[in-house]
């Protein structure tokens, strides 16, 4: 099949780091490796250009400054399948006309990666959006149910985790300390003020190794303020890069996997899920890599991290939960209860792509 993912560059660009971008990138590359011709067609770019072979994986990236140019691209190349990922509301009527005109020769789908509950209402408030759309793929199970309840032909498409996360060997030999980590954007919404308070207390206990890795946004005063605070945190291995230099490279995936393979407890104390998926990829990647994941009951997280005593509400909760795993033996006993076969059958990239293709 000749397949195009279509949408706004700041939500769909495989060259950017982020949850939505990772979903598009992983699906596009996996489809290409199955033998499909795959392009990501984007509007809102600084300039119109193309990257003809995305990192050697055969995916073509098409950047357009204007929506009309991106639409002409779709019309000119006559794709068998178009999956729209994010479109501004002002373009919905134009896109509806385009779908109506081309619906006999092109199958149209949508992938729904909303970041808050109001996004569902916003999406449904425009009756143009589901029209001529064969299926809506929602990466949140709760959003899939809400869309279905509103009469939309929607299915849950789990956020895909590369198969290697499930098989990469754990790195625990030669150490005695329990490694407790955070990974992600340096942002108050990620719960990093709460995390810093918990880590400050835990740093006084000799059996924990505490680590924070991520990137901060130089243009965001709150992100810079938090970055400065974390730099001064004693007893914590902290490293963060400015966001402007944090574009995707294939080595990013390997670095994340290596980091998670060395982590016993992955702490992700989100205040909210603004700017990410309702079932964040990092939660799933941590579970796939064999980490004990501790997070808040936001979005769809609690449904998948295993048990109530891994849900946190504040910094004191986080500290107490971590202290419950003060030895590697305690960590291994908990890890043994993670059903990785069930995780693999649901979230492994090969399984998710097969599910996607079955609908196309």
C-alpha positions, 0 to 999 in steps of 0.5 A: 500500500501507498500510505501517508500520515498527514498533519501539523508539523509540530504534532507529527514530525518524526524528527522531533522528540515527543510522545505523539511524534514517536507514535507516528515515527514508529508506525511509519518505519514499521509499515515501511519495513513491511514493504509499504510505501510510507510518507509523512506529509506535514504543513506548518513547516518553516519551509517547503522541502523533502527528506527522501529517506528518513534515516535509511528506513524508506520513510519519506518526510514531506514538509510544507509551509502551507496547508494548501501545499500539503493537500496538493501533495496528497492529491498529486501522489494519490495515496491508497491510505491517508491517516490524519493525525492533527489538523487545526479546526480552521482546515476541517471543512477544506479537508472534508471536501478533499476527502469527499472528492477522493473517497472512491480512490483513497481510504481515509482514517484518523489517529487520535492522540489528544492530551486532555479530556477537553480535546475529545469534546473539541474533536467531536464539536466539529461534525466534519471530522469523522465524516468519510473517515473509515476508522478513528485509531485512539491511542487511549483506551478511555478515549476510544470508549468515549468516541464509540459512545458518541457514535464514532467508529473508533478502535484502541490502537495501543501506543507502540513500544519497539520489540527490543525493549522486551528482550534487552538484557537487564544491567544489574550485575556488579552493583548493590544499590537500587537505581531510582530514575526519572526520564523526560522533559524538565517541566513542573507538569512532570511532577519534578518539584515533588520528585526533587523533594522525595529525592532529597530525602532518599539521598540520605539513604545509602542503598539508593542511586538516584538519577534524573535525565531529560531536556529543558526548554530555554525559552520557558522560565519555569523549565529553566528555574526547575533545571537550576534547582535540580542542578543543585540537588545533592546526591542526585546524578542529574543531566539535562540538555536544552530542548533546541538540541534535542532532535531525534536521532536513532541513537536516542532510542538506544540511549533510552533503552540502555538507561531503562535497562539500568533502572530498577524503579522508574518514577514518573510523578506527572501532575497532569498529562498536558503535552503527552499521551494519556498512556505515556510511552515512557510508562510502557517502555519502562514496564517493557524494560522490566522497571517498577513504574511509579506514577500518579493516577492520571489518564490511563496510567493506573490501569497498566502499572500493576497495583495500587501501592505504585500509585503516588499522590505527593512527594511523601508517597513517592518516598515511602513507596521507593523505600519499600524496595530498598534491596535488589531482592525486593525489586526482583520479587516485584519485577517477577510479577510483571506480566511481560508476555501480556505487555508484549502481545498488546504494546509490542510494535510488531503487534500494534502495526499488524492491528493497524494494517488489519483495518487499512 
